[in-house]
Amino acid sequence: MNIKRYNMYKRDYIILEEWEVFCSVCGGRGLIIYKHPRTTKRRLLKCYKCFGYGKLDWIERATGKNLDNK
């Protein structure tokens, strides 16, 4: 099973291993679209759940992403 998606933050394709899943917030893109509530301006922001990586393993899904050891 070779699932891959284009990650806009890393500007590369990410490939899932069998124990990994795409981020539920950004869907593997690494960036989310922020729409300002009072204007029509939009910005791309780095995902707050996966920090732009686009994928999470089972430990990161339970405890959250830890950037100290990356």
N, C-alpha and C positions, 0 to 999 in steps of 0.2 A: 504494500500500500504506500504509494508515493504521492503525498498531497503537498502542493506548494502554492504559495500566494506571493504576489509582489508586495514588498514592504516599502512604502513611500519614504519612511524615515531613514531606513538604512540604504535605500535605493538599490535593492537587491531582492532576489527571490529567497524566501525562507522555506525550508523543507522540514516537515514534521517527522519526528521519530514516533514510534508507536506509543510511548508514554506521555507525549506532549499533546496539547490542544491549542487552537487559536484563541487569542484573547477575546473574551466576551464583550469588551467595551469597544475596541477598535476593529475587531474582526480580522486581525493579522496585518492590518495596514500600518500600524505603528503611530499613526496620526489620527486625531479626531477633529471634526469640523466644529468650531465654536461660532455660534451665531449670536451677535450682540442683541440683547433683548429690545433695545430702544432704536437701533438703527438697522440698516440692511447689510452692515459690514460683516464679513466672515473671516476667520483666521484658522489656520491649521495649527493645532497644539499637539505636543507629544502626549501620548496616552499616559494617564496617571496610574493605570493598573499594571501594565507590562513595561513601562518606561521606554517605549519605542521598539522593543524587541519583537513584539507581535505574537509571541507564543509563551505558554506557561507549562511547566511540568506539574506533576501531581503534588509535589511539596509546595511549590509556589502558589498553587491554587488554594491550598489550605492556610498557609502562613503569610502569604504576600511575597512580593519580589524583594530580594535582598541584594543591594548593589555593592555591599562591602567586599564580597569575594569574587566579583566579576572582573 
